[in-house]
Amino acid sequence: MKLTSTLAIRYPVIMAPMFLVSNEAMVRSAMQQGIAGTFPSLNYRREGELKDVLDRLNLHRQQCPQGTYGVNLIVQKTNPLYSKHLQVCADAKVPLYITSLGSPKEVIAAAHSYGATVLCDVTNLAHAEKAAQAGCDGFIAVTAGAGGHAGPYPMHVLVPSLQEHFPGKILVAAGGIAHGKQIASALLLGADGVSIGTRFIASQEASVSDEYKNAILQYGMDDIVLTERLSGTPCNIINTPTARKIGYKQNWFEKLLNNNTRTRKYFKMLVQLRGMKKLEQAVKPGNYQQLWSAGQSVELVKEISPIEEIIHKLITETQLTLDAGKAIRANL
């Protein structure tokens, strides 16, 4: 597969970058299990913190010949740390980049200067066309049901469509995946691999509160709602009392500021800063503000486990499903 050969990983799985959730321990464990572990650069905002993490991960990568790591960069102009973080990542020769919410041109130029791979989050064909023209190596097809900034289209429509229009690109399916049956389904659709986030929130290595982890087990797919109030871009969260209090839609004045060319950039920065602070408080132990990002795959998460066990189970389920598919094909 293009994903495993390009990234030199054993299994076609990316541990998705999750704001305020992904941490170094999770990424290291993912690498040890033969997949790609990723994290948002914005999880490390203190001076020198990102560089130190990357230095340690580069050393760890030498001990994991079948695993790798990557960094997610929010490339919108509203991210004040974007340019600085890109330079730190390029200096450290990060092997994999995932870009979100903006033009990936600068990231692609920096990454390709030393042979790194760039995958761009896309939710539709128009986004994919812009990323392809910029020279990306492939796409993360963010489909309906994904945690965080989800797309509107189901995996079974978006993935084949992207494969048809961009046959030479690496294609990774994301959204609603927490079981090997879904991994197998994505691979049969034509994806080169999958990106999984929500399942890993309920891991022992995740440093979020027990309340957050238990919420992943207790809530179902009907409890996931889209809100515009955290970043200005619709994102999926758990429908807790705090989420209902904050609301899901921007009011008329917020929409006016968001759509005005003069105020859009600064308003988005303000909304994102406020949303970031709310989420940051919510993931801490004992905080009463239950504001948690998650995808519809909470429906399928039943226990909190070590990442090693989660990955082993996912791969086993995938292999069993693909084997069952062979038997079905033989009877057609």
Buried (B, 14 or more C-beta within 10 A) or exposed (E): BBBBEBBEBBBBBBBBBBBBBBBBBBBBBBBBBBBBBBBBBBBBEEEEEBBEBBEEBBEBBEEBEBBBBBBBBBBBBBBEBBEEBBEBBBEBEBBBBBBBBBBBBBBBBBBBEEEBBBBBBBBBBEBBEBBBEBEBBBBBBBBBBBBBBBBEBEBEBBBBBBBEEBEEBBBBBBBBBBBBBBBBBBBEBBBBBBBBBBBBBBBBBBBBBEBBBEBBEEBEEEBBBBBBBBBBBBBBBBBBEBBEEBEBEBEEEBBEBBEEEEEBEEBBBBBBEEBBEBBBEBBBEEBEBBBBBBBBBBBBBEEBBEBBEBBEBBBEBBEEBBEEBEEEEEEE
